[in-house]
Amino acid sequence: AARYLVQATYSEVLSDGGDAEAVAFLDEIMAYPDVAPLMRRAPTIGRPLPVLSMEYKVGQQSVKVFTTIATLGTPQDVTLQEIRIENFFPADAASDKYFRELAG
């Protein structure tokens, strides 16, 4: 998951022109322990995948979700350009059941 998030952020920074503040943010991320070695070891992906699967441990329960992040492709307003909408969905029947019980 870390590799995916760093690569997606890097791609977004470059597509926005790579302003100094965003590049400094990436430098800060790369300074965290194990991030740079992870990025060197792992093969790069050409384009981030549309779905990222994650697994969480909630007490003794394993909860599997996938997340999608939506962005506006050609916004006409600078505020809209910065909006990211992230949604989490259950990735299996057990996780779906867990969330339904939690909501009920």
Backbone atoms as SQL, in Angstrom:
CREATE TABLE atoms (id INTEGER PRIMARY KEY, chain TEXT, resi INTEGER, resn TEXT, atom TEXT, x REAL, y REAL, z REAL);
INSERT INTO atoms VALUES
  (1, 'A', 1, 'ALA', 'N', 0.813, -1.186, 0.000),
  (2, 'A', 1, 'ALA', 'CA', 0.000, 0.000, 0.000),
  (3, 'A', 1, 'ALA', 'C', 0.863, 1.258, 0.000),
  (4, 'A', 2, 'ALA', 'N', 1.973, 1.235, 0.755),
  (5, 'A', 2, 'ALA', 'CA', 2.830, 2.432, 0.820),
  (6, 'A', 2, 'ALA', 'C', 3.393, 2.751, -0.557),
  (7, 'A', 3, 'ARG', 'N', 3.844, 1.743, -1.274),
  (8, 'A', 3, 'ARG', 'CA', 4.418, 1.946, -2.612),
  (9, 'A', 3, 'ARG', 'C', 3.388, 2.586, -3.534),
  (10, 'A', 4, 'TYR', 'N', 2.186, 2.085, -3.482),
  (11, 'A', 4, 'TYR', 'CA', 1.101, 2.604, -4.317),
  (12, 'A', 4, 'TYR', 'C', 0.843, 4.078, -4.011),
  (13, 'A', 5, 'LEU', 'N', 0.715, 4.398, -2.710),
  (14, 'A', 5, 'LEU', 'CA', 0.399, 5.767, -2.318),
  (15, 'A', 5, 'LEU', 'C', 1.519, 6.742, -2.679),
  (16, 'A', 6, 'VAL', 'N', 2.773, 6.332, -2.475),
  (17, 'A', 6, 'VAL', 'CA', 3.895, 7.208, -2.831),
  (18, 'A', 6, 'VAL', 'C', 3.932, 7.426, -4.340),
  (19, 'A', 7, 'GLN', 'N', 3.751, 6.365, -5.108),
  (20, 'A', 7, 'GLN', 'CA', 3.782, 6.505, -6.565),
  (21, 'A', 7, 'GLN', 'C', 2.613, 7.347, -7.076),
  (22, 'A', 8, 'ALA', 'N', 1.440, 7.169, -6.506),
  (23, 'A', 8, 'ALA', 'CA', 0.289, 7.960, -6.935),
  (24, 'A', 8, 'ALA', 'C', 0.512, 9.434, -6.613),
  (25, 'A', 9, 'THR', 'N', 1.050, 9.709, -5.422),
  (26, 'A', 9, 'THR', 'CA', 1.334, 11.094, -5.037),
  (27, 'A', 9, 'THR', 'C', 2.391, 11.696, -5.955),
  (28, 'A', 10, 'TYR', 'N', 3.432, 10.933, -6.238),
  (29, 'A', 10, 'TYR', 'CA', 4.500, 11.397, -7.129),
  (30, 'A', 10, 'TYR', 'C', 3.935, 11.728, -8.511),
  (31, 'A', 11, 'SER', 'N', 3.083, 10.862, -9.034),
  (32, 'A', 11, 'SER', 'CA', 2.481, 11.109, -10.349),
  (33, 'A', 11, 'SER', 'C', 1.630, 12.369, -10.345),
  (34, 'A', 12, 'GLU', 'N', 0.862, 12.571, -9.269),
  (35, 'A', 12, 'GLU', 'CA', 0.023, 13.767, -9.185),
  (36, 'A', 12, 'GLU', 'C', 0.864, 15.038, -9.104),
  (37, 'A', 13, 'VAL', 'N', 1.944, 14.968, -8.320),
  (38, 'A', 13, 'VAL', 'CA', 2.816, 16.143, -8.182),
  (39, 'A', 13, 'VAL', 'C', 3.416, 16.507, -9.532),
  (40, 'A', 14, 'LEU', 'N', 3.881, 15.508, -10.268),
  (41, 'A', 14, 'LEU', 'CA', 4.472, 15.781, -11.577),
  (42, 'A', 14, 'LEU', 'C', 3.437, 16.292, -12.566),
  (43, 'A', 15, 'SER', 'N', 2.233, 15.749, -12.522),
  (44, 'A', 15, 'SER', 'CA', 1.207, 16.190, -13.467),
  (45, 'A', 15, 'SER', 'C', 0.752, 17.618, -13.186),
  (46, 'A', 16, 'ASP', 'N', 0.903, 18.058, -11.930),
  (47, 'A', 16, 'ASP', 'CA', 0.541, 19.433, -11.565),
  (48, 'A', 16, 'ASP', 'C', 1.692, 20.411, -11.752),
  (49, 'A', 17, 'GLY', 'N', 2.796, 19.954, -12.307),
  (50, 'A', 17, 'GLY', 'CA', 3.926, 20.847, -12.569),
  (51, 'A', 17, 'GLY', 'C', 5.052, 20.758, -11.562),
  (52, 'A', 18, 'GLY', 'N', 4.875, 19.996, -10.494),
  (53, 'A', 18, 'GLY', 'CA', 5.945, 19.781, -9.530),
  (54, 'A', 18, 'GLY', 'C', 6.358, 21.021, -8.770),
  (55, 'A', 19, 'ASP', 'N', 5.385, 21.743, -8.183),
  (56, 'A', 19, 'ASP', 'CA', 5.750, 22.957, -7.444),
  (57, 'A', 19, 'ASP', 'C', 6.625, 22.602, -6.239),
  (58, 'A', 20, 'ALA', 'N', 7.373, 23.561, -5.760),
  (59, 'A', 20, 'ALA', 'CA', 8.391, 23.344, -4.725),
  (60, 'A', 20, 'ALA', 'C', 7.810, 22.767, -3.431),
  (61, 'A', 21, 'GLU', 'N', 6.630, 23.224, -3.024),
  (62, 'A', 21, 'GLU', 'CA', 6.022, 22.734, -1.789),
  (63, 'A', 21, 'GLU', 'C', 5.650, 21.254, -1.905),
  (64, 'A', 22, 'ALA', 'N', 5.106, 20.863, -3.047),
  (65, 'A', 22, 'ALA', 'CA', 4.731, 19.459, -3.259),
  (66, 'A', 22, 'ALA', 'C', 5.967, 18.574, -3.328),
  (67, 'A', 23, 'VAL', 'N', 7.022, 19.038, -3.983),
  (68, 'A', 23, 'VAL', 'CA', 8.265, 18.260, -4.066),
  (69, 'A', 23, 'VAL', 'C', 8.871, 18.119, -2.670),
  (70, 'A', 24, 'ALA', 'N', 8.806, 19.163, -1.858),
  (71, 'A', 24, 'ALA', 'CA', 9.310, 19.089, -0.481),
  (72, 'A', 24, 'ALA', 'C', 8.516, 18.064, 0.323),
  (73, 'A', 25, 'PHE', 'N', 7.205, 17.991, 0.075),
  (74, 'A', 25, 'PHE', 'CA', 6.369, 16.989, 0.737),
  (75, 'A', 25, 'PHE', 'C', 6.821, 15.577, 0.359),
  (76, 'A', 26, 'LEU', 'N', 7.082, 15.352, -0.925),
  (77, 'A', 26, 'LEU', 'CA', 7.571, 14.043, -1.358),
  (78, 'A', 26, 'LEU', 'C', 8.920, 13.722, -0.730),
  (79, 'A', 27, 'ASP', 'N', 9.808, 14.712, -0.636),
  (80, 'A', 27, 'ASP', 'CA', 11.106, 14.499, 0.019),
  (81, 'A', 27, 'ASP', 'C', 10.916, 14.091, 1.469),
  (82, 'A', 28, 'GLU', 'N', 9.933, 14.701, 2.145),
  (83, 'A', 28, 'GLU', 'CA', 9.639, 14.348, 3.535),
  (84, 'A', 28, 'GLU', 'C', 9.158, 12.901, 3.641),
  (85, 'A', 29, 'ILE', 'N', 8.281, 12.504, 2.726),
  (86, 'A', 29, 'ILE', 'CA', 7.785, 11.119, 2.724),
  (87, 'A', 29, 'ILE', 'C', 8.933, 10.137, 2.500),
  (88, 'A', 30, 'MET', 'N', 9.806, 10.452, 1.548),
  (89, 'A', 30, 'MET', 'CA', 10.921, 9.548, 1.226),
  (90, 'A', 30, 'MET', 'C', 11.921, 9.452, 2.372),
  (91, 'A', 31, 'ALA', 'N', 11.916, 10.411, 3.307),
  (92, 'A', 31, 'ALA', 'CA', 12.834, 10.392, 4.443),
  (93, 'A', 31, 'ALA', 'C', 12.361, 9.466, 5.564),
  (94, 'A', 32, 'TYR', 'N', 11.097, 9.023, 5.510),
  (95, 'A', 32, 'TYR', 'CA', 10.623, 8.102, 6.541),
  (96, 'A', 32, 'TYR', 'C', 11.395, 6.786, 6.445),
  (97, 'A', 33, 'PRO', 'N', 11.596, 6.128, 7.611),
  (98, 'A', 33, 'PRO', 'CA', 12.348, 4.861, 7.597),
  (99, 'A', 33, 'PRO', 'C', 11.719, 3.844, 6.651),
  (100, 'A', 34, 'ASP', 'N', 12.531, 3.181, 5.902),
  (101, 'A', 34, 'ASP', 'CA', 12.150, 2.068, 5.008),
  (102, 'A', 34, 'ASP', 'C', 11.420, 2.480, 3.738),
  (103, 'A', 35, 'VAL', 'N', 11.052, 3.754, 3.560),
  (104, 'A', 35, 'VAL', 'CA', 10.321, 4.138, 2.350),
  (105, 'A', 35, 'VAL', 'C', 11.238, 4.108, 1.132),
  (106, 'A', 36, 'ALA', 'N', 12.390, 4.756, 1.206),
  (107, 'A', 36, 'ALA', 'CA', 13.305, 4.784, 0.059),
  (108, 'A', 36, 'ALA', 'C', 13.756, 3.377, -0.341),
  (109, 'A', 37, 'PRO', 'N', 14.176, 2.526, 0.623),
  (110, 'A', 37, 'PRO', 'CA', 14.542, 1.154, 0.227),
  (111, 'A', 37, 'PRO', 'C', 13.371, 0.383, -0.399),
  (112, 'A', 38, 'LEU', 'N', 12.156, 0.600, 0.111),
  (113, 'A', 38, 'LEU', 'CA', 10.979, -0.057, -0.460),
  (114, 'A', 38, 'LEU', 'C', 10.785, 0.372, -1.908),
  (115, 'A', 39, 'MET', 'N', 10.937, 1.650, -2.168),
  (116, 'A', 39, 'MET', 'CA', 10.744, 2.164, -3.523),
  (117, 'A', 39, 'MET', 'C', 11.838, 1.660, -4.468),
  (118, 'A', 40, 'ARG', 'N', 13.034, 1.465, -3.966),
  (119, 'A', 40, 'ARG', 'CA', 14.117, 0.947, -4.813),
  (120, 'A', 40, 'ARG', 'C', 13.909, -0.538, -5.115),
  (121, 'A', 41, 'ARG', 'N', 13.410, -1.304, -4.140),
  (122, 'A', 41, 'ARG', 'CA', 13.220, -2.749, -4.304),
  (123, 'A', 41, 'ARG', 'C', 12.036, -3.079, -5.191),
  (124, 'A', 42, 'ALA', 'N', 10.958, -2.373, -4.977),
  (125, 'A', 42, 'ALA', 'CA', 9.705, -2.718, -5.652),
  (126, 'A', 42, 'ALA', 'C', 9.706, -2.184, -7.081),
  (127, 'A', 43, 'PRO', 'N', 9.222, -2.970, -8.021),
  (128, 'A', 43, 'PRO', 'CA', 9.121, -2.451, -9.385),
  (129, 'A', 43, 'PRO', 'C', 8.098, -1.320, -9.444),
  (130, 'A', 44, 'THR', 'N', 8.349, -0.375, -10.287),
  (131, 'A', 44, 'THR', 'CA', 7.417, 0.736, -10.408),
  (132, 'A', 44, 'THR', 'C', 6.243, 0.333, -11.285),
  (133, 'A', 45, 'ILE', 'N', 5.163, 1.024, -11.104),
  (134, 'A', 45, 'ILE', 'CA', 4.002, 0.789, -11.943),
  (135, 'A', 45, 'ILE', 'C', 3.845, 1.995, -12.849),
  (136, 'A', 46, 'GLY', 'N', 3.414, 1.781, -14.064),
  (137, 'A', 46, 'GLY', 'CA', 3.287, 2.871, -15.015),
  (138, 'A', 46, 'GLY', 'C', 2.201, 3.845, -14.630),
  (139, 'A', 47, 'ARG', 'N', 1.123, 3.344, -14.129),
  (140, 'A', 47, 'ARG', 'CA', -0.008, 4.198, -13.752),
  (141, 'A', 47, 'ARG', 'C', -0.674, 3.567, -12.540),
  (142, 'A', 48, 'PRO', 'N', -1.060, 4.356, -11.547),
  (143, 'A', 48, 'PRO', 'CA', -1.692, 3.766, -10.366),
  (144, 'A', 48, 'PRO', 'C', -2.958, 2.988, -10.740),
  (145, 'A', 49, 'LEU', 'N', -3.160, 1.885, -10.069),
  (146, 'A', 49, 'LEU', 'CA', -4.356, 1.082, -10.297),
  (147, 'A', 49, 'LEU', 'C', -5.578, 1.826, -9.772),
  (148, 'A', 50, 'PRO', 'N', -6.756, 1.578, -10.342),
  (149, 'A', 50, 'PRO', 'CA', -7.949, 2.296, -9.881),
  (150, 'A', 50, 'PRO', 'C', -8.455, 1.813, -8.529),
  (151, 'A', 51, 'VAL', 'N', -8.010, 0.648, -8.078),
  (152, 'A', 51, 'VAL', 'CA', -8.492, 0.095, -6.815),
  (153, 'A', 51, 'VAL', 'C', -7.303, -0.373, -5.984),
  (154, 'A', 52, 'LEU', 'N', -7.304, -0.004, -4.708),
  (155, 'A', 52, 'LEU', 'CA', -6.266, -0.412, -3.769),
  (156, 'A', 52, 'LEU', 'C', -6.924, -1.246, -2.680),
  (157, 'A', 53, 'SER', 'N', -6.496, -2.496, -2.533),
  (158, 'A', 53, 'SER', 'CA', -7.053, -3.372, -1.499),
  (159, 'A', 53, 'SER', 'C', -6.230, -3.247, -0.223),
  (160, 'A', 54, 'MET', 'N', -6.929, -3.261, 0.917),
  (161, 'A', 54, 'MET', 'CA', -6.256, -3.159, 2.206),
  (162, 'A', 54, 'MET', 'C', -6.928, -4.092, 3.200),
  (163, 'A', 55, 'GLU', 'N', -6.151, -4.536, 4.183),
  (164, 'A', 55, 'GLU', 'CA', -6.699, -5.386, 5.240),
  (165, 'A', 55, 'GLU', 'C', -6.352, -4.763, 6.582),
  (166, 'A', 56, 'TYR', 'N', -7.355, -4.651, 7.433),
  (167, 'A', 56, 'TYR', 'CA', -7.181, -4.085, 8.766),
  (168, 'A', 56, 'TYR', 'C', -7.505, -5.147, 9.796),
  (169, 'A', 57, 'LYS', 'N', -6.842, -5.058, 10.940),
  (170, 'A', 57, 'LYS', 'CA', -7.176, -5.895, 12.091),
  (171, 'A', 57, 'LYS', 'C', -7.919, -5.015, 13.080),
  (172, 'A', 58, 'VAL', 'N', -9.168, -5.376, 13.367),
  (173, 'A', 58, 'VAL', 'CA', -9.984, -4.656, 14.333),
  (174, 'A', 58, 'VAL', 'C', -10.256, -5.638, 15.467),
  (175, 'A', 59, 'GLY', 'N', -9.477, -5.516, 16.515),
  (176, 'A', 59, 'GLY', 'CA', -9.541, -6.520, 17.579),
  (177, 'A', 59, 'GLY', 'C', -9.078, -7.856, 17.011),
  (178, 'A', 60, 'GLN', 'N', -9.923, -8.863, 17.088),
  (179, 'A', 60, 'GLN', 'CA', -9.612, -10.176, 16.516),
  (180, 'A', 60, 'GLN', 'C', -10.169, -10.332, 15.104),
  (181, 'A', 61, 'GLN', 'N', -10.913, -9.330, 14.659),
  (182, 'A', 61, 'GLN', 'CA', -11.579, -9.375, 13.351),
  (183, 'A', 61, 'GLN', 'C', -10.649, -8.871, 12.248),
  (184, 'A', 62, 'SER', 'N', -10.610, -9.583, 11.142),
  (185, 'A', 62, 'SER', 'CA', -9.909, -9.124, 9.952),
  (186, 'A', 62, 'SER', 'C', -10.944, -8.480, 9.029),
  (187, 'A', 63, 'VAL', 'N', -10.697, -7.210, 8.655),
  (188, 'A', 63, 'VAL', 'CA', -11.627, -6.482, 7.802),
  (189, 'A', 63, 'VAL', 'C', -10.900, -6.133, 6.516),
  (190, 'A', 64, 'LYS', 'N', -11.432, -6.599, 5.397),
  (191, 'A', 64, 'LYS', 'CA', -10.817, -6.344, 4.100),
  (192, 'A', 64, 'LYS', 'C', -11.672, -5.346, 3.323),
  (193, 'A', 65, 'VAL', 'N', -11.023, -4.308, 2.820),
  (194, 'A', 65, 'VAL', 'CA', -11.714, -3.283, 2.058),
  (195, 'A', 65, 'VAL', 'C', -10.909, -2.942, 0.812),
  (196, 'A', 66, 'PHE', 'N', -11.597, -2.357, -0.136),
  (197, 'A', 66, 'PHE', 'CA', -10.866, -1.733, -1.236),
  (198, 'A', 66, 'PHE', 'C', -11.297, -0.287, -1.275),
  (199, 'A', 67, 'THR', 'N', -10.405, 0.536, -1.737),
  (200, 'A', 67, 'THR', 'CA', -10.663, 1.962, -1.759),
  (201, 'A', 67, 'THR', 'C', -10.562, 2.481, -3.176),
  (202, 'A', 68, 'THR', 'N', -11.374, 3.454, -3.466),
  (203, 'A', 68, 'THR', 'CA', -11.262, 4.142, -4.747),
  (204, 'A', 68, 'THR', 'C', -11.108, 5.625, -4.461),
  (205, 'A', 69, 'ILE', 'N', -10.294, 6.284, -5.253),
  (206, 'A', 69, 'ILE', 'CA', -10.098, 7.717, -5.112),
  (207, 'A', 69, 'ILE', 'C', -10.498, 8.361, -6.428),
  (208, 'A', 70, 'ALA', 'N', -11.459, 9.243, -6.360),
  (209, 'A', 70, 'ALA', 'CA', -11.944, 9.936, -7.559),
  (210, 'A', 70, 'ALA', 'C', -11.406, 11.359, -7.573),
  (211, 'A', 71, 'THR', 'N', -10.997, 11.804, -8.746),
  (212, 'A', 71, 'THR', 'CA', -10.566, 13.190, -8.931),
  (213, 'A', 71, 'THR', 'C', -11.288, 13.748, -10.147),
  (214, 'A', 72, 'LEU', 'N', -11.363, 15.052, -10.223),
  (215, 'A', 72, 'LEU', 'CA', -11.968, 15.688, -11.390),
  (216, 'A', 72, 'LEU', 'C', -10.883, 15.859, -12.448),
  (217, 'A', 73, 'GLY', 'N', -11.126, 15.337, -13.632),
  (218, 'A', 73, 'GLY', 'CA', -10.112, 15.326, -14.676),
  (219, 'A', 73, 'GLY', 'C', -9.783, 16.677, -15.272),
  (220, 'A', 74, 'THR', 'N', -10.771, 17.490, -15.543),
  (221, 'A', 74, 'THR', 'CA', -10.521, 18.802, -16.152),
  (222, 'A', 74, 'THR', 'C', -11.345, 19.860, -15.440),
  (223, 'A', 75, 'PRO', 'N', -10.990, 20.163, -14.204),
  (224, 'A', 75, 'PRO', 'CA', -11.763, 21.147, -13.458),
  (225, 'A', 75, 'PRO', 'C', -11.562, 22.546, -14.016),
  (226, 'A', 76, 'GLN', 'N', -12.576, 23.348, -13.922),
  (227, 'A', 76, 'GLN', 'CA', -12.506, 24.743, -14.359),
  (228, 'A', 76, 'GLN', 'C', -12.265, 25.684, -13.186),
  (229, 'A', 77, 'ASP', 'N', -12.130, 25.134, -12.001),
  (230, 'A', 77, 'ASP', 'CA', -11.950, 25.923, -10.792),
  (231, 'A', 77, 'ASP', 'C', -10.791, 25.325, -10.001),
  (232, 'A', 78, 'VAL', 'N', -9.892, 26.158, -9.486),
  (233, 'A', 78, 'VAL', 'CA', -8.725, 25.667, -8.766),
  (234, 'A', 78, 'VAL', 'C', -9.114, 24.876, -7.522),
  (235, 'A', 79, 'THR', 'N', -10.218, 25.242, -6.880),
  (236, 'A', 79, 'THR', 'CA', -10.675, 24.506, -5.703),
  (237, 'A', 79, 'THR', 'C', -11.057, 23.080, -6.084),
  (238, 'A', 80, 'LEU', 'N', -11.758, 22.920, -7.188),
  (239, 'A', 80, 'LEU', 'CA', -12.158, 21.584, -7.631),
  (240, 'A', 80, 'LEU', 'C', -10.962, 20.737, -8.018),
  (241, 'A', 81, 'GLN', 'N', -9.907, 21.360, -8.482),
  (242, 'A', 81, 'GLN', 'CA', -8.701, 20.627, -8.881),
  (243, 'A', 81, 'GLN', 'C', -8.083, 19.890, -7.701),
  (244, 'A', 82, 'GLU', 'N', -8.269, 20.404, -6.493),
  (245, 'A', 82, 'GLU', 'CA', -7.661, 19.821, -5.305),
  (246, 'A', 82, 'GLU', 'C', -8.535, 18.758, -4.630),
  (247, 'A', 83, 'ILE', 'N', -9.773, 18.605, -5.057),
  (248, 'A', 83, 'ILE', 'CA', -10.686, 17.680, -4.390),
  (249, 'A', 83, 'ILE', 'C', -10.356, 16.236, -4.745),
  (250, 'A', 84, 'ARG', 'N', -10.279, 15.403, -3.719),
  (251, 'A', 84, 'ARG', 'CA', -10.117, 13.960, -3.867),
  (252, 'A', 84, 'ARG', 'C', -11.227, 13.317, -3.042),
  (253, 'A', 85, 'ILE', 'N', -11.980, 12.426, -3.639),
  (254, 'A', 85, 'ILE', 'CA', -13.068, 11.754, -2.932),
  (255, 'A', 85, 'ILE', 'C', -12.692, 10.290, -2.801),
  (256, 'A', 86, 'GLU', 'N', -12.541, 9.838, -1.561),
  (257, 'A', 86, 'GLU', 'CA', -12.145, 8.456, -1.314),
  (258, 'A', 86, 'GLU', 'C', -13.301, 7.699, -0.688),
  (259, 'A', 87, 'ASN', 'N', -13.577, 6.515, -1.222),
  (260, 'A', 87, 'ASN', 'CA', -14.637, 5.647, -0.703),
  (261, 'A', 87, 'ASN', 'C', -14.046, 4.287, -0.388),
  (262, 'A', 88, 'PHE', 'N', -14.489, 3.708, 0.713),
  (263, 'A', 88, 'PHE', 'CA', -14.072, 2.362, 1.096),
  (264, 'A', 88, 'PHE', 'C', -15.264, 1.428, 0.949),
  (265, 'A', 89, 'PHE', 'N', -15.008, 0.242, 0.425),
  (266, 'A', 89, 'PHE', 'CA', -16.035, -0.764, 0.214),
  (267, 'A', 89, 'PHE', 'C', -15.547, -2.094, 0.767),
  (268, 'A', 90, 'PRO', 'N', -16.433, -2.919, 1.320),
  (269, 'A', 90, 'PRO', 'CA', -16.012, -4.244, 1.782),
  (270, 'A', 90, 'PRO', 'C', -15.506, -5.083, 0.609),
  (271, 'A', 91, 'ALA', 'N', -14.400, -5.785, 0.828),
  (272, 'A', 91, 'ALA', 'CA', -13.797, -6.577, -0.241),
  (273, 'A', 91, 'ALA', 'C', -14.216, -8.044, -0.208),
  (274, 'A', 92, 'ASP', 'N', -14.923, -8.450, 0.848),
  (275, 'A', 92, 'ASP', 'CA', -15.395, -9.837, 0.913),
  (276, 'A', 92, 'ASP', 'C', -16.678, -9.888, 1.748),
  (277, 'A', 93, 'ALA', 'N', -17.316, -11.042, 1.754),
  (278, 'A', 93, 'ALA', 'CA', -18.607, -11.192, 2.438),
  (279, 'A', 93, 'ALA', 'C', -18.482, -10.991, 3.945),
  (280, 'A', 94, 'ALA', 'N', -17.403, -11.479, 4.540),
  (281, 'A', 94, 'ALA', 'CA', -17.226, -11.334, 5.991),
  (282, 'A', 94, 'ALA', 'C', -17.082, -9.865, 6.378),
  (283, 'A', 95, 'SER', 'N', -16.359, -9.108, 5.588),
  (284, 'A', 95, 'SER', 'CA', -16.203, -7.674, 5.873),
  (285, 'A', 95, 'SER', 'C', -17.515, -6.935, 5.667),
  (286, 'A', 96, 'ASP', 'N', -18.269, -7.314, 4.645),
  (287, 'A', 96, 'ASP', 'CA', -19.574, -6.712, 4.402),
  (288, 'A', 96, 'ASP', 'C', -20.492, -6.957, 5.603),
  (289, 'A', 97, 'LYS', 'N', -20.498, -8.174, 6.092),
  (290, 'A', 97, 'LYS', 'CA', -21.306, -8.530, 7.258),
  (291, 'A', 97, 'LYS', 'C', -20.876, -7.713, 8.470),
  (292, 'A', 98, 'TYR', 'N', -19.576, -7.564, 8.689),
  (293, 'A', 98, 'TYR', 'CA', -19.049, -6.787, 9.806),
  (294, 'A', 98, 'TYR', 'C', -19.551, -5.353, 9.770),
  (295, 'A', 99, 'PHE', 'N', -19.456, -4.716, 8.600),
  (296, 'A', 99, 'PHE', 'CA', -19.888, -3.328, 8.474),
  (297, 'A', 99, 'PHE', 'C', -21.398, -3.169, 8.643),
  (298, 'A', 100, 'ARG', 'N', -22.166, -4.128, 8.131),
  (299, 'A', 100, 'ARG', 'CA', -23.617, -4.070, 8.295),
  (300, 'A', 100, 'ARG', 'C', -24.020, -4.206, 9.762),
  (301, 'A', 101, 'GLU', 'N', -23.336, -5.102, 10.477),
  (302, 'A', 101, 'GLU', 'CA', -23.618, -5.275, 11.909),
  (303, 'A', 101, 'GLU', 'C', -23.210, -4.020, 12.679),
  (304, 'A', 102, 'LEU', 'N', -22.112, -3.430, 12.303),
  (305, 'A', 102, 'LEU', 'CA', -21.634, -2.209, 12.945),
  (306, 'A', 102, 'LEU', 'C', -22.627, -1.056, 12.723),
  (307, 'A', 103, 'ALA', 'N', -23.196, -0.982, 11.535),
  (308, 'A', 103, 'ALA', 'CA', -24.147, 0.079, 11.217),
  (309, 'A', 103, 'ALA', 'C', -25.518, -0.158, 11.845),
  (310, 'A', 104, 'GLY', 'N', -25.855, -1.410, 12.086),
  (311, 'A', 104, 'GLY', 'CA', -27.186, -1.746, 12.581),
  (312, 'A', 104, 'GLY', 'C', -27.271, -1.646, 14.040);
